[in-house]
Amino acid sequence: MSKNSKASDELLQEELKKSGEIPSHIAIIMDGNGRWAKKKGLPRVAGHKRGVDTVREIVEACAQIGVKYLTLYTFSTENWKRPKDEVSTLMRLLLKSLKDRVKELNKNDIRLTTIGEIDKLPTAVQKQLKSDIERTKNNKKMVLNLALSYSGRWELLQAMKKISGLASQGKIHSEDITEETISNHLTTKDIPDPELLIRTSGEFRVSNFLLWQIAYSEFVITDAYWPDFSREHLYDAVRQYQKRERRFGRVSEQINKNDKGIKDVQSISS
């Protein structure tokens, strides 16, 4: 990024921070690598390689605007069904990216975490993940959470098994099971639910991603394929989020009244 581009981007970031609340947790379904490549007459691997560059840009931009958690749908359980050569290529790209980016994560004070059936990944990928997670564990600015070999139904099934196991041991009674109980047995138990879910490539589905956690997430769908998804697309998604009224079952008047009450208390306190 040139000096002029960097200065312009910093200005956009400051305007974004002033225009409203920045989501604490953004989740992204990164879609369209293959279609991007096909549209350009390139092999699918070219789309995946370009997609890796996009990840780097968006991770950095999210940290800069104040996002605290970023979850990327990197490889789904269903993706194992793709042609073997494509899966192998994706695993090699993942391994290379993990090796190349860990220094950047530390430089930008970003901690790496993962969710999913990690034991299904190639041994080399598992070892690199473990190493990168350890090397970034003390970073504080943002958590980069990679969903790998992940599906929402798998996650809920695992949670149900854990809870039923506790029930069979008499450690919990059915009447004591709450939404909080379920949340505490998900792989995201240490991460707040995402306020904003972004999906690229214009598809209107959640594809088995964070099924429990996105119950109250705001959705932004963009036609851009993931390799073309830019900082500007990210900022636009955040602007759309800032314009939404998050009612959580209430009516607008209740929210406005509550906001006024908060402002009145803040005025008295100051």
N, C-alpha and C positions, 0 to 999 in steps of 0.2 A: 504494500500500500504506500503510495507516494505521500509526501508531507502534506500536500494540499488535500488529498483524499482523507488522510488521517485527521486533519483539522476539521474537515467537513463532517466526518463521522462523529467526532467528539462533540461537535455542536448539536448534531441530531440526538445523540445520547443524552445530553444535558436537557434538551427540550422535552425529550421523552420522560425523563425523571420528574420534570416540573409539571407535566400535563396530567399526571395521575399516578395511581398505585402501580408499581412493578410487581408482577406475579412472583411470589416466593418460589413456586415450583412450576416449571414448564415441562410438559411431556410432548415428545414429537414422534409421530409415525413417519419415518423417512421412507418415502415411496417414490418410485419412478426411475430408478437408475437404468434398468433395462430398456424402458421405453425411450428414455433420453438418448441412449446409445443407438437404438434402432432408428430413431428419427434422423440421426446424423449419419446413418450408414456405417456405424462402428460396431464392433463386437460388444457383447454385454459387459465384459470385463472392463471396458473403457468407462462405462457408466459407473461401475462400482469404484473404480480408482478415482474418478472425479468426485464421487460421493464422499470419499474419505477426506478430500480437501475441503469440502463443504462442512463436514463435521468440525474440522479444526477451526474454521472461521466462525461458525455459530457458537461453539463452546466458548471461544474467546469473547465474542460479543455479549453473550448472556452474562458472563462473569463481570464484564465492564459495566453493564447497565444495572447490576445489583440483584440478579436472579440468584437464589440461594441453592436451588436444586434443579438439575436438568436431567431428565430421564429420556434416553434415546432408545427406541425400539430397533435394536441393531440386528438381531437375528431371531426369528420366531421359531417355535416348535415346528410349525408347518413348513418352514423353509428347508428342513431336512429332506423334504420330498422333491426338491429341485434336482436337476441333473447332477450326477456326482462330480463332474468336472467343474461345474459352477460352484458347488458347495466347497470343493477343495480350494478353488480360487478365492472365495470369500474368507475362508479360514486363513489362508496365507496373507491376504491383505490385512485381516484383523491382527495377526501376529506381528506383521511389519509395523502396523500403525501403533500398536502397544509399545513396541521397542523404541520407535522413533519419537513418540510424543511424551514419554514420561518426564523428560527434562522440562518440556513446556508446561506440563501440569504443575510441576513444582515451582517453576518460575512465576506462574500465574496464581499460585496458592490454591490449587484445585485438588480436591480429594477424589479418588476413584473408588467406586463401589459397583457391585454387580447384583443382578437378580436373575433367576432362571436355573435350569438344570445344567449347571456348570460342569458337572462330572461327565457330561456327554460330549464336551468339546475335546478336540485333540489334546494330548498330553502337553505338548509344547505350549499351546495357548493357555492351558490351565496354569502352568508354571509361570508364564509371563504375567498373567493376570494376578496371581498371588504375589509375585514380586512387586508389581506396580502398585497394588493395593497397599502393601506394606510400606513402600517408599513414599507414598503420598498421604499416609494415614494422619499426619499431624497438620495437614493443610486446612485452612479455615474459610477461605473466601467463598467457595462454592463446592457442592458435591456433584460430580458427574457420575450418573448412575446408568450403567449399560445393561439393557435387557437382552440377555443372550440365551438362546435355546429356551425362550420364555413363552408362556401363554397364560392368559388370565384364568382359564378354566383349570389348568394344571395347578396354578397357585391356590385357587379356592379349594380344589380337591385336597391338596396337601394340608391346608388349614383345617378342613373338616376332619381329616384323619388324626391330626394332632389333638384337636379338641375332643373327638370321640375317645381317643386313647386316655385322655385325662379323666373323662367321664367314667370309663370302664374301671379305672383305678380308684374311683370315688373321690378324686381330687377336685371335681367340679360337678355341679348338679345342673340338669337341663334348664331349670328355671333361672339359673344364674348366668346363662349365656346371653350376652348382649352384642350389639354392633361393635363395641369396643373390644370384646373378647375376640371376635373374628379379626378385626384390624390388627390386634396384637399378635396374631398368629400368621400374618401374611409376611412375605419377604420384604415388604416395604414398611415394616412396623416402626422403623426409626426415621421414616421420611414422611412429611405431611402430604396429604393428597394434593394432586396438581390442580391449581386454579385454572390453568390454560392448557388445552390440548390442541396441538397443531398437526394437521395432516397435509402432506404435499401430494401432488399429482391429480388433484381434483376428485379423489374417491371419497364417497360418503359412507364410510363404515369404520368400525373401530378395530376390526381384525384381531379380536381376542386379546386386546391390550388393556391391562389395568382395569378389568371389568368392575371390580368393587370400588377402586379408588377414584374413578372418573364420574361418580354419581352426580356430582355438582360442578364438574369442570365446564368451563366455557370452551366451545369448539370454534376453531378457525380453520376453514378448508381453503387451500390455495391451489390454483391450477398448475403452479410451477412444479416441475419435476425436481426431485431432491438435488441433483447436481447443479441446478440453476437457482436453488433457494439461497438468497443472499441476506446480508445484514438488513437491507431495506425491507425485504419480505418479513423478517423477524420483527423489526420495529413496527411495521404496519399491523402485524398480528397483535402486538402489545397495545397499540393504539385502539384497535377494535375491542380488545379486552377492557381497556380503560373506559370505554363508552357504554359497556354493558351494565345493567342494573342487576346485581346479584341479590335476589330476594329470598332464596332458601325457603320457599313456601309462603312467605309473607307478602303483603301488598305494598305498593310503593309508598303509601302514606305512613306505614309503620317504619319503613326504612328512613324516610325523610325526618320523621319525628325523632327517631333514635339518633340520627346524625346531628340534629339540632341540639339534642340533650347533651351529646358528647361535646359539641362546640361550646355550649353554655358552661359546662363543668370546666373545660379547658380555660375559658375566659375568666372564670372565678379564681381558678388556681393560679393564673398568671397575674 
